[in-house]
Amino acid sequence: MFERVDDRGRGQVNSRSETAAWQAAYAAPELAERRVRTYETKLRRLELLSATSPGRTLDIACGHGDALRILARHGHGQLVGIDLSGPADNARPFGRIVANGIDLPFADGSFERIICLHSLHHFRSFDDIGHLLTECRRVLTRDGQLYLLDHWGSFWLRGLFRILEWRCPLYPAAARRFGEQLREEHDAIFWWLREWKRLFMSLGEVGFVVERQIRTAAFLHLRCRADE
């Protein structure tokens, strides 16, 4: 009934893009519907749904743009998303550019808000996360804010992820799809679950201070600003 997954053959930590199998699982309707259901709650915890002041918002590693569509529905304008793949166009309700978060193609002070959701572990090293944060500080306005969300490394979450990696036909469809993603990004996600606390040091090193922190059972929500 269960098939335990061997560590061999998984994506390596130094990979720069996700595998085709990961992308297929990400695009599956079961996970797409789940993202739509859960993103609104996460954005509300970050206090983004009420932050409709004028200005531009950048979503780094925006995926299919689910978070940007929710922000648009709540009155946010001037929305831009970047990712390593996807159409480089300005389709409504947001513009989309193919770009890398460690080398942002924007001028200094271009955005009032930057969000990066479920994506820090995809950068796969704190050297690259440091470059990402440096670029975020550069393209933010002086009073701009950085919003980050990713897993934190609790013992039970590491155990849950290992269980979800097993191939089991009795799991709900969304859990099976998520397990496919976990198997493909195993090295990256478990590296992050071990090392996530280093994020606070990296933020301080590039000049960010954490204004607000919420930790739920599975997720760390941060709102940061530049340290004057």
C-alpha positions, 0 to 999 in steps of 0.5 A: 500500500505504501511505497517508501521513497529512496533518496537516490535520484532526487533533484540536487540542492544546487539545481536552479529550476524545478523538474518537469515532474515538480511543475506538473504536480504544481499545475495539477488542479488539486493543488491549484484549487488548494492554493486559491483556498489557502493564499487568502488566509496567508495574505491576510495574516501578512496584513496585505489584504488591507494594505491598499495604499498606492504603489507597486507590488512585486511577487518574486517566484510568483508561480501562476500568479495566484497571490497576485490575482487575490491582491488584485481582487482586494484593490491592489494595482500595479502588480508585477510577478517574476519567475524563472519560467512562464509567459513574459507578458503583461496580461491582466491583472498583473504584469509577468516577467521571466527573471531571477530573484537574485538579479532583479531587472528593476531600478532602485526604489521601484516597489513599495511592497515585495512578497516572496511566498513558499519560495525561499527554500527554492533558492537552495543556499543562503548565499543565494538568499542573501543575494535575493534579500540584497536585491529586495532592499535595492528595489524597495523604496526607503519606506517599503516593506518585504513580506516573506512566507515559508515553512519552519522546521518543526519536528512534526512537520519534518515527520509529516513531509516524510510520510507524505513522500510515501506513495500511497493510493489511499491519500487524497489527490491533493496529498498525493500531488504534494507528495510528488512535489516533496519527492522532487524537491526533497533536498531543498525542502529538508535543507531549509527545514534544518537551516531556516533560522539562518534567515534572520541573520541574513535579513540583518546582514543586508539591513532588514529588521523584522516588524511582525512575525507570526508562526503557525503550525506549518508556516512562518510569516514575516513583515520586514522593513529596511533598518534606517 
